[in-house]
Amino acid sequence: MGLLSRFRPRKRKVVVIGLDGTPYSFLQRMIREGRMPNFARLVEEGSFITINSVYPTVSSVAWSCYMTGKNPAKHGIFGFVDRRPDSYKYFIPNSRTMQSKTLWEILSDAGKRVVVINVPVTYPPRPVNGVLIAGFLSPTVEKGAYPPQVASTLKQLGYKLDADPGAARKSKDLALKEVNEAMEARAKALFHFMDNEEWDFFQCHIMETDRLHHFLWELMEQGHPQYAPAFFAVYERIDRILGDVVKRLDDNTTLIVMSDHGFCTLKKEVYVNYWLAEKGWLRYKSDSPRTLEDIDPSSLAYSLDPGRVFINLKGREPQGVVSPGKEYEDLREEIAQAALELRDPDTGELMIEKVLRREEIYSGPLLDRAADLILVPKRGFDLKAGFGKTQLTFKGDALIGMHTYDDAMFCIRGQSIQVDRTPWVADAMPTVLKLLDVPIPPDLDGKALV
């Protein structure tokens, strides 16, 4: 080995581990109780802060903001479902809908080699310089793998695309079984590709935390004798995975552990379309509506998950009846003011924290695709579209946890974060670019945290 090569600085690398929906406050508790010693060491060696998510607080929107560093009016993902332009049909946005370059595409263009596993809104996989294994929307392992030959490796590893939410709805025991099986398969793939691929940037997303929270959060908070320990055991396993990740890293590799939103106990599901119909703003063509296609052309407004209200606007909706201008603005104001008075019929508790107009929180060329109003619920009230529901609220035994806008988290090893604002999920993307000495595009909304 020559003298120059011996002292040539090693390349800087970054690893991101995504824990979907893991709250900052919950991890603080886990550290305090001594349940996550490896994560506690990461916190001691770097910075651990709370960050905000995005409105609406949905994983597909939040991780899209993360991977592009932009707000939805620039990347085009506004919800888990959306309306097709010029129709009342649904579609599920995916990577084809994404109108911006992602972090791993920018890194690939800069000559960096990437490995990306299981991040939401990466199906179908777009080409990268390296390996991309798409997230839970992938119908099969084969269709979610890039390059295609990676699929055979995944099958040999026993890879599992996602915990089965259908099975999880049947019982809490099945929910736990699905979560643990999927997480073990994810960990196996994580370590295989970390050990056997060349990479400058590596990301593995653990979606199982989100699944766990939806089905077991309330029982954990209540200290259920069976399910609280089982809940904590999942995080203790994650902590051991983080410990094994750290063992594989050198001093030139920065580790980031982050989430996209927080979580809390679900008090009630709130069916926004039931409310809109009760107020006379939404009408149906039949007595048993099931989808957006069942709305009557005379309707003034409708809702899509979660809490997005669209005005049935002339020139935008195929059968729009509300004129742009004063009529539109007056109706928006009327709906917004009424929403702020919306109360739990059982307790009288107000259910809406605030109502946002799209131009208040979004900016970009795709603003016209955004909902006209975004209803922000008070903690514990989960806003659903709910076509054809026969009551305003519902609380069942299956889904007992919901997303929160605040209380997401960001932990970075070996770096100091000093900002005079509450960071949000899009700040992570330019942070990674800065760590890897890749130029930050000028049109990002996120700001580097280091």
C-alpha positions as a Markdown table, in Angstrom:
| # | Residue | x | y | z |
|---|---|---|---|---|
| 1 | Met | 0.0 | 0.0 | 0.0 |
| 2 | Gly | 1.4 | 3.4 | -1.0 |
| 3 | Leu | 1.8 | 6.3 | 1.5 |
| 4 | Leu | -0.9 | 8.4 | -0.2 |
| 5 | Ser | -3.5 | 5.6 | -0.2 |
| 6 | Arg | -2.7 | 4.8 | 3.4 |
| 7 | Phe | -3.6 | 8.3 | 4.5 |
| 8 | Arg | -6.4 | 9.0 | 2.1 |
| 9 | Pro | -9.5 | 9.9 | 4.1 |
| 10 | Arg | -12.2 | 7.2 | 4.1 |
| 11 | Lys | -15.5 | 8.1 | 2.5 |
| 12 | Arg | -18.2 | 9.5 | 4.7 |
| 13 | Lys | -21.3 | 7.3 | 5.0 |
| 14 | Val | -24.8 | 7.7 | 6.4 |
| 15 | Val | -27.2 | 5.1 | 7.8 |
| 16 | Val | -30.9 | 6.0 | 8.5 |
| 17 | Ile | -33.1 | 3.7 | 10.5 |
| 18 | Gly | -36.8 | 4.7 | 10.3 |
| 19 | Leu | -39.1 | 3.7 | 13.1 |
| 20 | Asp | -42.6 | 4.5 | 11.7 |
| 21 | Gly | -44.7 | 6.5 | 14.2 |
| 22 | Thr | -42.4 | 6.2 | 17.2 |
| 23 | Pro | -42.9 | 9.1 | 19.6 |
| 24 | Tyr | -40.0 | 11.1 | 21.1 |
| 25 | Ser | -41.8 | 11.0 | 24.5 |
| 26 | Phe | -42.2 | 7.2 | 24.4 |
| 27 | Leu | -38.4 | 6.7 | 23.7 |
| 28 | Gln | -37.6 | 9.0 | 26.5 |
| 29 | Arg | -39.7 | 6.7 | 28.8 |
| 30 | Met | -37.9 | 3.6 | 27.4 |
| 31 | Ile | -34.5 | 5.1 | 28.1 |
| 32 | Arg | -35.6 | 6.2 | 31.6 |
| 33 | Glu | -36.8 | 2.7 | 32.4 |
| 34 | Gly | -33.6 | 1.1 | 31.1 |
| 35 | Arg | -35.3 | -0.8 | 28.3 |
| 36 | Met | -33.2 | 0.5 | 25.4 |
| 37 | Pro | -29.6 | 0.7 | 26.5 |
| 38 | Asn | -28.2 | 0.8 | 23.0 |
| 39 | Phe | -30.5 | 3.7 | 22.0 |
| 40 | Ala | -29.6 | 5.5 | 25.2 |
| 41 | Arg | -25.9 | 5.4 | 24.2 |
| 42 | Leu | -26.7 | 6.9 | 20.8 |
| 43 | Val | -28.5 | 9.7 | 22.6 |
| 44 | Glu | -25.5 | 10.3 | 24.9 |
| 45 | Glu | -23.2 | 10.3 | 21.9 |
| 46 | Gly | -25.2 | 12.8 | 19.8 |
| 47 | Ser | -28.4 | 14.7 | 19.6 |
| 48 | Phe | -32.0 | 13.6 | 20.3 |
| 49 | Ile | -34.8 | 16.0 | 19.5 |
| 50 | Thr | -38.5 | 16.1 | 18.9 |
| 51 | Ile | -39.7 | 17.1 | 15.4 |
| 52 | Asn | -43.0 | 17.8 | 13.7 |
| 53 | Ser | -44.7 | 15.7 | 11.0 |
| 54 | Val | -46.8 | 17.2 | 8.2 |
| 55 | Tyr | -50.5 | 17.9 | 7.6 |
| 56 | Pro | -52.3 | 15.6 | 7.1 |
| 57 | Thr | -50.3 | 13.3 | 9.4 |
| 58 | Val | -50.1 | 10.2 | 7.3 |
| 59 | Ser | -47.0 | 8.0 | 6.8 |
| 60 | Ser | -47.2 | 8.2 | 3.0 |
| 61 | Val | -47.2 | 12.0 | 3.0 |
| 62 | Ala | -44.6 | 12.4 | 5.8 |
| 63 | Trp | -42.1 | 10.0 | 4.3 |
| 64 | Ser | -42.6 | 11.7 | 0.9 |
| 65 | Cys | -41.7 | 15.0 | 2.6 |
| 66 | Tyr | -38.7 | 13.3 | 4.1 |
| 67 | Met | -37.4 | 11.7 | 0.9 |
| 68 | Thr | -37.8 | 14.8 | -1.2 |
| 69 | Gly | -37.2 | 17.5 | 1.4 |
| 70 | Lys | -40.3 | 19.3 | 0.1 |
| 71 | Asn | -43.9 | 20.0 | 1.0 |
| 72 | Pro | -46.7 | 18.1 | -0.7 |
| 73 | Ala | -47.5 | 20.9 | -3.3 |
| 74 | Lys | -44.0 | 20.2 | -4.7 |
| 75 | His | -43.9 | 16.4 | -4.5 |
| 76 | Gly | -47.5 | 15.6 | -5.2 |
| 77 | Ile | -48.4 | 13.1 | -2.4 |
| 78 | Phe | -51.3 | 14.5 | -0.3 |
| 79 | Gly | -52.8 | 11.4 | 1.3 |
| 80 | Phe | -52.9 | 7.7 | 1.4 |
| 81 | Val | -55.8 | 7.8 | -1.1 |
| 82 | Asp | -56.6 | 10.6 | -3.5 |
| 83 | Arg | -59.1 | 11.6 | -6.3 |
| 84 | Arg | -58.1 | 11.1 | -9.9 |
| 85 | Pro | -58.2 | 14.4 | -11.8 |
| 86 | Asp | -61.4 | 14.9 | -13.7 |
| 87 | Ser | -63.2 | 12.1 | -11.9 |
| 88 | Tyr | -64.6 | 10.9 | -8.6 |
| 89 | Lys | -62.6 | 7.7 | -8.6 |
| 90 | Tyr | -60.0 | 6.9 | -6.0 |
| 91 | Phe | -56.4 | 5.9 | -6.5 |
| 92 | Ile | -53.5 | 5.1 | -4.1 |
| 93 | Pro | -50.6 | 7.5 | -4.8 |
| 94 | Asn | -47.2 | 5.7 | -5.3 |
| 95 | Ser | -43.8 | 6.4 | -6.6 |
| 96 | Arg | -45.3 | 7.2 | -10.1 |
| 97 | Thr | -47.3 | 10.0 | -8.5 |
| 98 | Met | -44.1 | 11.5 | -6.9 |
| 99 | Gln | -43.2 | 14.6 | -8.9 |
| 100 | Ser | -39.8 | 15.3 | -7.2 |
| 101 | Lys | -36.4 | 13.5 | -7.1 |
| 102 | Thr | -35.9 | 11.5 | -4.0 |
| 103 | Leu | -32.9 | 11.6 | -1.7 |
| 104 | Trp | -31.6 | 8.3 | -3.1 |
| 105 | Glu | -32.0 | 9.5 | -6.7 |
| 106 | Ile | -30.0 | 12.7 | -5.9 |
| 107 | Leu | -27.3 | 10.6 | -4.2 |
| 108 | Ser | -27.2 | 8.2 | -7.1 |
| 109 | Asp | -26.8 | 11.1 | -9.6 |
| 110 | Ala | -23.9 | 12.3 | -7.4 |
| 111 | Gly | -22.2 | 8.9 | -7.8 |
| 112 | Lys | -23.1 | 7.6 | -4.3 |
| 113 | Arg | -24.2 | 4.0 | -4.0 |
| 114 | Val | -27.4 | 3.5 | -2.0 |
| 115 | Val | -29.3 | 0.7 | -0.3 |
| 116 | Val | -33.0 | 1.5 | 0.5 |
| 117 | Ile | -35.3 | -1.0 | 2.2 |
| 118 | Asn | -39.0 | -0.7 | 2.8 |
| 119 | Val | -39.6 | 3.1 | 2.8 |
| 120 | Pro | -43.3 | 4.0 | 2.1 |
| 121 | Val | -44.1 | 5.4 | -1.4 |
| 122 | Thr | -41.2 | 3.7 | -3.1 |
| 123 | Tyr | -43.3 | 1.2 | -5.1 |
| 124 | Pro | -42.9 | 0.7 | -8.0 |
| 125 | Pro | -39.1 | 1.0 | -7.5 |
| 126 | Arg | -37.5 | 3.7 | -9.5 |
| 127 | Pro | -33.9 | 3.0 | -10.6 |
| 128 | Val | -31.0 | 3.9 | -8.3 |
| 129 | Asn | -27.3 | 3.4 | -8.1 |
| 130 | Gly | -27.6 | 0.4 | -5.8 |
| 131 | Val | -30.5 | -1.6 | -4.3 |
| 132 | Leu | -34.0 | -0.5 | -3.6 |
| 133 | Ile | -36.6 | -2.7 | -2.0 |
| 134 | Ala | -40.0 | -1.0 | -2.1 |
| 135 | Gly | -42.4 | -0.6 | 0.8 |
| 136 | Phe | -45.7 | -2.1 | 1.8 |
| 137 | Leu | -47.6 | -1.2 | -1.3 |
| 138 | Ser | -45.6 | -3.8 | -3.3 |
| 139 | Pro | -47.9 | -6.6 | -4.4 |
| 140 | Thr | -45.0 | -9.1 | -4.5 |
| 141 | Val | -41.3 | -9.3 | -3.6 |
| 142 | Glu | -40.5 | -9.6 | -7.3 |
| 143 | Lys | -42.3 | -6.4 | -8.2 |
| 144 | Gly | -40.8 | -4.5 | -5.3 |
| 145 | Ala | -37.1 | -5.3 | -5.9 |
| 146 | Tyr | -34.6 | -3.2 | -7.9 |
| 147 | Pro | -32.6 | -4.5 | -9.6 |
| 148 | Pro | -34.9 | -7.4 | -10.3 |
| 149 | Gln | -32.3 | -10.1 | -9.4 |
| 150 | Val | -32.4 | -8.9 | -5.7 |
| 151 | Ala | -35.8 | -10.7 | -5.4 |
| 152 | Ser | -34.2 | -14.1 | -5.4 |
| 153 | Thr | -32.0 | -13.1 | -2.5 |
| 154 | Leu | -35.0 | -11.7 | -0.6 |
| 155 | Lys | -36.9 | -15.0 | -1.1 |
| 156 | Gln | -33.9 | -17.0 | 0.2 |
| 157 | Leu | -33.9 | -14.7 | 3.2 |
| 158 | Gly | -37.6 | -15.3 | 3.8 |
| 159 | Tyr | -38.3 | -11.6 | 3.4 |
| 160 | Lys | -41.8 | -10.4 | 4.4 |
| 161 | Leu | -43.2 | -7.3 | 2.8 |
| 162 | Asp | -45.4 | -6.2 | 5.7 |
| 163 | Ala | -47.3 | -7.4 | 8.8 |
| 164 | Asp | -50.7 | -8.5 | 7.7 |
| 165 | Pro | -53.2 | -5.9 | 9.0 |
| 166 | Gly | -56.1 | -8.1 | 8.1 |
| 167 | Ala | -54.9 | -10.9 | 10.4 |
| 168 | Ala | -54.0 | -8.3 | 13.0 |
| 169 | Arg | -57.7 | -7.1 | 13.2 |
| 170 | Lys | -58.8 | -10.6 | 14.2 |
| 171 | Ser | -56.9 | -10.6 | 17.5 |
| 172 | Lys | -54.1 | -8.8 | 19.5 |
| 173 | Asp | -52.1 | -12.1 | 19.6 |
| 174 | Leu | -52.2 | -12.3 | 15.8 |
| 175 | Ala | -51.2 | -8.6 | 15.6 |
| 176 | Leu | -48.1 | -9.3 | 17.7 |
| 177 | Lys | -47.2 | -12.4 | 15.8 |
| 178 | Glu | -47.4 | -10.6 | 12.5 |
| 179 | Val | -45.3 | -7.6 | 13.8 |
| 180 | Asn | -42.6 | -9.8 | 15.2 |
| 181 | Glu | -42.3 | -12.1 | 12.2 |
| 182 | Ala | -42.2 | -9.1 | 9.8 |
| 183 | Met | -39.6 | -7.3 | 12.0 |
| 184 | Glu | -37.3 | -10.4 | 12.1 |
| 185 | Ala | -37.5 | -10.7 | 8.3 |
| 186 | Arg | -36.7 | -7.0 | 8.0 |
| 187 | Ala | -33.7 | -7.3 | 10.4 |
| 188 | Lys | -32.4 | -10.3 | 8.4 |
| 189 | Ala | -32.5 | -8.3 | 5.2 |
| 190 | Leu | -31.0 | -5.3 | 6.8 |
| 191 | Phe | -27.9 | -7.1 | 8.0 |
| 192 | His | -27.5 | -9.1 | 4.8 |
| 193 | Phe | -27.4 | -6.0 | 2.6 |
| 194 | Met | -25.4 | -4.0 | 5.1 |
| 195 | Asp | -22.7 | -6.7 | 5.1 |
| 196 | Asn | -22.8 | -7.8 | 1.4 |
| 197 | Glu | -23.3 | -4.6 | -0.6 |
| 198 | Glu | -21.1 | -1.6 | -1.2 |
| 199 | Trp | -22.9 | 1.6 | 0.0 |
| 200 | Asp | -22.5 | 5.2 | 0.9 |
| 201 | Phe | -26.1 | 5.6 | 2.1 |
| 202 | Phe | -28.1 | 2.9 | 3.7 |
| 203 | Gln | -31.7 | 3.1 | 4.9 |
| 204 | Cys | -34.0 | 0.5 | 6.4 |
| 205 | His | -37.5 | 1.4 | 7.4 |
| 206 | Ile | -39.2 | -0.5 | 10.3 |
| 207 | Met | -43.0 | -0.2 | 9.5 |
| 208 | Glu | -43.8 | -2.7 | 12.2 |
| 209 | Thr | -43.8 | 0.0 | 14.9 |
| 210 | Asp | -46.7 | 1.7 | 13.2 |
| 211 | Arg | -48.7 | -1.6 | 13.0 |
| 212 | Leu | -47.9 | -2.3 | 16.7 |
| 213 | His | -49.1 | 1.1 | 17.8 |
| 214 | His | -52.4 | 1.0 | 15.9 |
| 215 | Phe | -53.4 | -2.3 | 17.4 |
| 216 | Leu | -51.9 | -2.1 | 20.9 |
| 217 | Trp | -51.1 | 1.5 | 21.9 |
| 218 | Glu | -53.9 | 2.0 | 24.4 |
| 219 | Leu | -53.3 | -1.3 | 26.1 |
| 220 | Met | -49.6 | -0.4 | 26.5 |
| 221 | Glu | -50.6 | 3.0 | 28.0 |
| 222 | Gln | -53.0 | 1.2 | 30.4 |
| 223 | Gly | -50.3 | -1.2 | 31.5 |
| 224 | His | -52.2 | -4.3 | 30.3 |
| 225 | Pro | -50.6 | -7.3 | 32.1 |
| 226 | Gln | -50.1 | -9.3 | 28.9 |
| 227 | Tyr | -49.9 | -6.8 | 26.1 |
| 228 | Ala | -47.9 | -4.0 | 27.7 |
| 229 | Pro | -44.9 | -6.3 | 28.3 |
| 230 | Ala | -45.3 | -7.7 | 24.7 |
| 231 | Phe | -45.3 | -4.1 | 23.4 |
| 232 | Phe | -42.2 | -3.2 | 25.2 |
| 233 | Ala | -40.5 | -6.5 | 24.0 |
| 234 | Val | -40.8 | -5.3 | 20.4 |
| 235 | Tyr | -38.9 | -2.1 | 21.3 |
| 236 | Glu | -36.3 | -4.1 | 23.3 |
| 237 | Arg | -35.8 | -6.2 | 20.1 |
| 238 | Ile | -35.4 | -3.0 | 18.1 |
| 239 | Asp | -32.8 | -1.8 | 20.6 |
| 240 | Arg | -30.8 | -5.0 | 20.0 |
| 241 | Ile | -31.0 | -4.4 | 16.3 |
| 242 | Leu | -29.7 | -0.9 | 16.7 |
| 243 | Gly | -26.8 | -2.3 | 18.8 |
| 244 | Asp | -26.0 | -4.7 | 16.0 |
| 245 | Val | -26.1 | -1.9 | 13.4 |
| 246 | Val | -23.7 | 0.3 | 15.5 |
| 247 | Lys | -21.2 | -2.7 | 15.7 |
| 248 | Arg | -21.0 | -2.6 | 11.9 |
| 249 | Leu | -20.2 | 1.2 | 11.7 |
| 250 | Asp | -16.9 | 3.0 | 11.6 |
| 251 | Asp | -16.1 | 6.5 | 12.7 |
| 252 | Asn | -16.8 | 7.9 | 9.3 |
| 253 | Thr | -20.4 | 6.7 | 9.3 |
| 254 | Thr | -23.2 | 8.8 | 10.8 |
| 255 | Leu | -26.3 | 7.0 | 12.2 |
| 256 | Ile | -29.7 | 8.6 | 12.2 |
| 257 | Val | -32.7 | 7.1 | 13.8 |
| 258 | Met | -36.0 | 8.9 | 13.1 |
| 259 | Ser | -39.8 | 8.7 | 12.9 |
| 260 | Asp | -42.3 | 10.5 | 10.8 |
| 261 | His | -45.1 | 11.2 | 13.3 |
| 262 | Gly | -46.0 | 10.6 | 16.9 |
| 263 | Phe | -48.8 | 8.4 | 18.4 |
| 264 | Cys | -51.5 | 8.5 | 21.0 |
| 265 | Thr | -54.5 | 6.5 | 22.2 |
| 266 | Leu | -57.5 | 6.7 | 19.9 |
| 267 | Lys | -60.6 | 8.0 | 21.7 |
| 268 | Lys | -63.0 | 8.0 | 18.8 |
| 269 | Glu | -63.0 | 7.7 | 15.0 |
| 270 | Val | -64.8 | 10.7 | 13.6 |
| 271 | Tyr | -66.6 | 10.4 | 10.2 |
| 272 | Val | -66.3 | 13.7 | 8.5 |
| 273 | Asn | -68.6 | 12.8 | 5.6 |
| 274 | Tyr | -71.4 | 11.9 | 8.0 |
| 275 | Trp | -71.0 | 15.4 | 9.5 |
| 276 | Leu | -70.9 | 17.1 | 6.0 |
| 277 | Ala | -74.1 | 15.2 | 5.0 |
| 278 | Glu | -75.8 | 16.2 | 8.3 |
| 279 | Lys | -75.0 | 19.8 | 7.6 |
| 280 | Gly | -76.4 | 19.6 | 4.1 |
| 281 | Trp | -73.1 | 20.1 | 2.3 |
| 282 | Leu | -72.9 | 16.5 | 1.0 |
| 283 | Arg | -75.6 | 14.5 | -0.7 |
| 284 | Tyr | -75.6 | 11.0 | -2.1 |
| 285 | Lys | -77.2 | 9.4 | -5.1 |
| 286 | Ser | -78.3 | 6.3 | -3.2 |
| 287 | Asp | -79.3 | 5.3 | 0.4 |
| 288 | Ser | -76.2 | 3.1 | 0.8 |
| 289 | Pro | -73.1 | 5.1 | -0.4 |
| 290 | Arg | -69.7 | 3.4 | -0.2 |
| 291 | Thr | -67.3 | 5.6 | -2.2 |
| 292 | Leu | -66.7 | 9.1 | -3.5 |
| 293 | Glu | -68.4 | 8.0 | -6.8 |
| 294 | Asp | -71.7 | 7.8 | -4.9 |
| 295 | Ile | -71.9 | 11.6 | -4.2 |
| 296 | Asp | -74.8 | 13.5 | -5.8 |
| 297 | Pro | -73.7 | 16.2 | -8.3 |
| 298 | Ser | -75.5 | 18.8 | -6.2 |
| 299 | Ser | -73.0 | 18.3 | -3.3 |
| 300 | Leu | -71.1 | 21.3 | -2.1 |
| 301 | Ala | -68.2 | 19.4 | -0.3 |
| 302 | Tyr | -66.8 | 16.0 | 0.5 |
| 303 | Ser | -64.0 | 14.6 | 2.6 |
| 304 | Leu | -61.1 | 12.1 | 2.0 |
| 305 | Asp | -59.0 | 10.6 | 4.8 |
| 306 | Pro | -57.8 | 12.0 | 7.1 |
| 307 | Gly | -59.9 | 15.2 | 7.6 |
| 308 | Arg | -59.2 | 16.6 | 4.1 |
| 309 | Val | -62.3 | 18.6 | 2.9 |
| 310 | Phe | -62.7 | 19.4 | -0.8 |
| 311 | Ile | -65.1 | 21.9 | -2.2 |
| 312 | Asn | -67.1 | 20.6 | -5.2 |
| 313 | Leu | -65.6 | 23.3 | -7.4 |
| 314 | Lys | -66.6 | 24.2 | -10.9 |
| 315 | Gly | -63.8 | 23.7 | -13.4 |
| 316 | Arg | -61.9 | 21.3 | -11.1 |
| 317 | Glu | -64.4 | 18.6 | -10.0 |
| 318 | Pro | -66.1 | 16.9 | -13.0 |
| 319 | Gln | -69.6 | 17.9 | -11.7 |
| 320 | Gly | -68.5 | 21.0 | -9.7 |
| 321 | Val | -71.3 | 23.4 | -8.5 |
| 322 | Val | -69.5 | 25.9 | -6.4 |
| 323 | Ser | -68.2 | 28.9 | -8.3 |
| 324 | Pro | -64.6 | 30.1 | -7.8 |
| 325 | Gly | -64.2 | 33.4 | -6.0 |
| 326 | Lys | -66.5 | 34.7 | -3.3 |
| 327 | Glu | -68.9 | 31.6 | -3.3 |
| 328 | Tyr | -65.9 | 29.3 | -2.8 |
| 329 | Glu | -64.3 | 31.4 | -0.1 |
| 330 | Asp | -67.6 | 31.9 | 1.8 |
| 331 | Leu | -68.3 | 28.2 | 1.8 |
| 332 | Arg | -64.7 | 27.4 | 3.0 |
| 333 | Glu | -65.2 | 29.9 | 5.8 |
| 334 | Glu | -68.6 | 28.5 | 6.7 |
| 335 | Ile | -67.3 | 24.9 | 6.9 |
| 336 | Ala | -64.2 | 25.9 | 8.8 |
| 337 | Gln | -66.1 | 27.7 | 11.5 |
| 338 | Ala | -68.6 | 24.9 | 11.8 |
| 339 | Ala | -65.8 | 22.3 | 12.2 |
| 340 | Leu | -64.4 | 24.2 | 15.1 |
| 341 | Glu | -67.7 | 23.7 | 16.9 |
| 342 | Leu | -67.8 | 19.9 | 16.3 |
| 343 | Arg | -68.3 | 18.0 | 19.5 |
| 344 | Asp | -68.1 | 14.5 | 20.8 |
| 345 | Pro | -71.8 | 13.5 | 21.0 |
| 346 | Asp | -71.1 | 11.5 | 24.2 |
| 347 | Thr | -68.9 | 13.9 | 26.2 |
| 348 | Gly | -69.5 | 17.3 | 24.6 |
| 349 | Glu | -65.7 | 17.6 | 24.1 |
| 350 | Leu | -64.6 | 19.7 | 21.1 |
| 351 | Met | -62.9 | 17.4 | 18.5 |
| 352 | Ile | -61.2 | 19.8 | 16.1 |
| 353 | Glu | -58.0 | 21.7 | 17.2 |
| 354 | Lys | -57.8 | 24.0 | 14.1 |
| 355 | Val | -58.7 | 24.2 | 10.4 |
| 356 | Leu | -56.0 | 25.0 | 7.9 |
| 357 | Arg | -56.5 | 26.3 | 4.4 |
| 358 | Arg | -54.2 | 24.7 | 1.9 |
| 359 | Glu | -52.3 | 27.9 | 1.0 |
| 360 | Glu | -51.4 | 28.4 | 4.6 |
| 361 | Ile | -49.3 | 25.2 | 4.8 |
| 362 | Tyr | -48.4 | 24.3 | 1.2 |
| 363 | Ser | -46.7 | 26.1 | -1.7 |
| 364 | Gly | -45.7 | 24.9 | -5.1 |
| 365 | Pro | -46.9 | 24.0 | -8.6 |
| 366 | Leu | -49.2 | 21.2 | -7.4 |
| 367 | Leu | -51.2 | 23.3 | -4.9 |
| 368 | Asp | -54.4 | 22.9 | -6.9 |
| 369 | Arg | -54.4 | 19.2 | -6.1 |
| 370 | Ala | -54.5 | 19.8 | -2.3 |
| 371 | Ala | -57.6 | 19.7 | -0.2 |
| 372 | Asp | -59.3 | 23.1 | 0.3 |
| 373 | Leu | -59.4 | 22.6 | 4.0 |
| 374 | Ile | -57.4 | 20.3 | 6.3 |
| 375 | Leu | -59.1 | 19.6 | 9.6 |
| 376 | Val | -56.6 | 19.1 | 12.5 |
| 377 | Pro | -58.1 | 16.9 | 15.3 |
| 378 | Lys | -57.6 | 17.3 | 19.0 |
| 379 | Arg | -55.5 | 14.5 | 20.4 |
| 380 | Gly | -57.4 | 11.2 | 20.3 |
| 381 | Phe | -59.9 | 12.0 | 17.6 |
| 382 | Asp | -59.0 | 10.2 | 14.4 |
| 383 | Leu | -60.7 | 11.8 | 11.3 |
| 384 | Lys | -62.0 | 9.4 | 8.7 |
| 385 | Ala | -63.9 | 10.0 | 5.5 |
| 386 | Gly | -66.6 | 7.5 | 6.3 |
| 387 | Phe | -68.9 | 7.4 | 3.3 |
| 388 | Gly | -72.3 | 6.0 | 4.2 |
| 389 | Lys | -71.7 | 5.9 | 8.0 |
| 390 | Thr | -74.8 | 6.1 | 10.2 |
| 391 | Gln | -73.2 | 7.9 | 13.2 |
| 392 | Leu | -70.6 | 10.6 | 13.7 |
| 393 | Thr | -68.2 | 8.7 | 16.0 |
| 394 | Phe | -67.1 | 5.1 | 16.7 |
| 395 | Lys | -64.7 | 3.3 | 19.0 |
| 396 | Gly | -63.9 | -0.3 | 18.4 |
| 397 | Asp | -61.4 | -2.8 | 19.8 |
| 398 | Ala | -59.2 | -3.3 | 16.8 |
| 399 | Leu | -57.7 | 0.2 | 16.1 |
| 400 | Ile | -56.8 | 1.8 | 19.4 |
| 401 | Gly | -53.9 | 4.1 | 18.5 |
| 402 | Met | -53.6 | 7.1 | 16.1 |
| 403 | His | -51.0 | 9.4 | 14.6 |
| 404 | Thr | -50.1 | 12.8 | 16.1 |
| 405 | Tyr | -48.5 | 15.7 | 14.3 |
| 406 | Asp | -46.1 | 16.5 | 17.1 |
| 407 | Asp | -43.8 | 14.2 | 19.1 |
| 408 | Ala | -42.0 | 12.6 | 16.2 |
| 409 | Met | -38.3 | 12.1 | 16.8 |
| 410 | Phe | -34.8 | 12.5 | 15.3 |
| 411 | Cys | -31.6 | 11.1 | 16.8 |
| 412 | Ile | -28.2 | 11.6 | 15.2 |
| 413 | Arg | -25.0 | 10.0 | 16.5 |
| 414 | Gly | -21.9 | 12.1 | 16.9 |
| 415 | Gln | -23.4 | 15.4 | 15.7 |
| 416 | Ser | -24.8 | 18.5 | 17.5 |
| 417 | Ile | -28.1 | 20.0 | 16.4 |
| 418 | Gln | -28.7 | 23.6 | 17.2 |
| 419 | Val | -31.8 | 25.2 | 15.7 |
| 420 | Asp | -34.0 | 28.0 | 16.8 |
| 421 | Arg | -37.3 | 26.4 | 15.6 |
| 422 | Thr | -39.0 | 23.0 | 15.9 |
| 423 | Pro | -37.6 | 20.9 | 13.0 |
| 424 | Trp | -39.9 | 18.9 | 10.8 |
| 425 | Val | -39.6 | 15.7 | 8.9 |
| 426 | Ala | -38.4 | 17.3 | 5.6 |
| 427 | Asp | -35.3 | 18.6 | 7.4 |
| 428 | Ala | -33.7 | 15.1 | 7.5 |
| 429 | Met | -33.2 | 15.0 | 3.7 |
| 430 | Pro | -30.9 | 18.0 | 3.3 |
| 431 | Thr | -29.2 | 16.9 | 6.6 |
| 432 | Val | -28.1 | 13.7 | 4.9 |
| 433 | Leu | -27.0 | 15.5 | 1.7 |
| 434 | Lys | -24.8 | 17.8 | 3.8 |
| 435 | Leu | -23.3 | 14.9 | 5.7 |
| 436 | Leu | -22.4 | 13.3 | 2.4 |
| 437 | Asp | -21.0 | 16.5 | 0.9 |
| 438 | Val | -23.6 | 16.4 | -1.9 |
| 439 | Pro | -25.0 | 19.8 | -3.0 |
| 440 | Ile | -28.4 | 20.7 | -1.6 |
| 441 | Pro | -31.0 | 21.6 | -4.3 |
| 442 | Pro | -32.2 | 25.2 | -4.0 |
| 443 | Asp | -36.0 | 24.3 | -4.1 |
| 444 | Leu | -36.1 | 22.3 | -0.9 |
| 445 | Asp | -38.4 | 23.3 | 2.0 |
| 446 | Gly | -36.3 | 21.3 | 4.6 |
| 447 | Lys | -33.2 | 22.8 | 6.2 |
| 448 | Ala | -30.1 | 20.9 | 7.2 |
| 449 | Leu | -29.9 | 20.3 | 11.0 |
| 450 | Val | -26.1 | 20.0 | 11.2 |
